[in-house]
């Protein structure tokens, strides 16, 4: 019983670890910076530059 729980947790941990590593490398090395879940869901990363705020007019 304990051995079965250990094997199941080991397989789950390895699977999650492999998927995380693949997703990390996809973000680092792809031009569009899509991770695994972005590719599967057909979403994309959109970079937007925030507007410049003049700090002297804040107070």
GROMACS elastic network, one bead per residue, 0.5 to 0.9 nm:
[ bonds ]
;  ai    aj funct       b0    kb
    1     4     6  0.51893   500
    1     5     6  0.63714   500
    1     6     6  0.86744   500
    2     5     6  0.51431   500
    2     6     6  0.61399   500
    2     7     6  0.86585   500
    3     6     6  0.50161   500
    3     7     6  0.61546   500
    3     8     6  0.85986   500
    4     7     6  0.51560   500
    4     8     6  0.61413   500
    4     9     6  0.85654   500
    5     8     6  0.51780   500
    5     9     6  0.61087   500
    5    10     6  0.84618   500
    6     9     6  0.52269   500
    6    10     6  0.60127   500
    6    11     6  0.86256   500
    7    11     6  0.61347   500
    7    12     6  0.85613   500
    8    11     6  0.52136   500
    8    12     6  0.61637   500
    8    13     6  0.85217   500
    9    12     6  0.50665   500
    9    13     6  0.59613   500
    9    14     6  0.84960   500
   10    13     6  0.51043   500
   10    14     6  0.61033   500
   10    15     6  0.85402   500
   11    14     6  0.51618   500
   11    15     6  0.60922   500
   11    16     6  0.86183   500
   12    15     6  0.51435   500
   12    16     6  0.61643   500
   12    17     6  0.84379   500
   13    16     6  0.52616   500
   13    17     6  0.59625   500
   13    18     6  0.85447   500
   14    18     6  0.60256   500
   14    19     6  0.85504   500
   15    18     6  0.52428   500
   15    19     6  0.62383   500
   15    20     6  0.85830   500
   16    19     6  0.52018   500
   16    20     6  0.60897   500
   16    21     6  0.86322   500
   17    20     6  0.51061   500
   17    21     6  0.61790   500
   17    22     6  0.86321   500
   18    21     6  0.51603   500
   18    22     6  0.61563   500
   18    23     6  0.85635   500
   19    22     6  0.51463   500
   19    23     6  0.61021   500
   19    24     6  0.85747   500
   19    36     6  0.80538   500
   20    23     6  0.51229   500
   20    24     6  0.61244   500
   20    25     6  0.87087   500
   20    36     6  0.86929   500
   21    24     6  0.50660   500
   21    25     6  0.62661   500
   21    26     6  0.85835   500
   22    25     6  0.52739   500
   22    26     6  0.61582   500
   22    27     6  0.87821   500
   22    35     6  0.83169   500
   22    36     6  0.73501   500
   23    26     6  0.50572   500
   23    27     6  0.63683   500
   23    28     6  0.87550   500
   23    34     6  0.84082   500
   23    37     6  0.77196   500
   24    27     6  0.52901   500
   24    28     6  0.63138   500
   24    29     6  0.87423   500
   24    35     6  0.69214   500
   24    36     6  0.84207   500
   25    28     6  0.50091   500
   25    29     6  0.59486   500
   25    30     6  0.80920   500
   25    35     6  0.81441   500
   26    29     6  0.54874   500
   26    30     6  0.55999   500
   26    33     6  0.69392   500
   26    34     6  0.65461   500
   26    35     6  0.53852   500
   26    36     6  0.69239   500
   27    30     6  0.58208   500
   27    31     6  0.83290   500
   27    32     6  0.80244   500
   27    34     6  0.55000   500
   27    35     6  0.51057   500
   27    36     6  0.83027   500
   28    31     6  0.84264   500
   28    33     6  0.67241   500
   28    34     6  0.89212   500
   28    35     6  0.88279   500
   29    32     6  0.89112   500
   29    33     6  0.73591   500
   30    33     6  0.51445   500
   30    34     6  0.68150   500
   30    35     6  0.85892   500
   31    34     6  0.80985   500
   32    44     6  0.76097   500
   32    45     6  0.72383   500
   33    44     6  0.80788   500
   33    45     6  0.68503   500
   34    37     6  0.79626   500
   34    38     6  0.55270   500
   34    39     6  0.62198   500
   34    43     6  0.80769   500
   34    44     6  0.62675   500
   34    45     6  0.66707   500
   35    38     6  0.51788   500
   35    39     6  0.62760   500
   35    40     6  0.87187   500
   35    44     6  0.89406   500
   36    39     6  0.51973   500
   36    40     6  0.62513   500
   36    41     6  0.86796   500
   37    40     6  0.50098   500
   37    41     6  0.60355   500
   37    42     6  0.83068   500
   37    43     6  0.84172   500
   38    41     6  0.52049   500
   38    42     6  0.57864   500
   38    43     6  0.50088   500
   38    44     6  0.62101   500
   38    45     6  0.82192   500
   39    42     6  0.50539   500
   39    43     6  0.65166   500
   39    44     6  0.77888   500
   40    43     6  0.79212   500
   41    44     6  0.89041   500
   49    52     6  0.88383   500
   50    53     6  0.89359   500
   53    56     6  0.88278   500
   53    57     6  0.83648   500
   53    58     6  0.84709   500
   54    57     6  0.58395   500
   54    58     6  0.72473   500
   55    58     6  0.53991   500
   55    59     6  0.81744   500
   56    59     6  0.70105   500
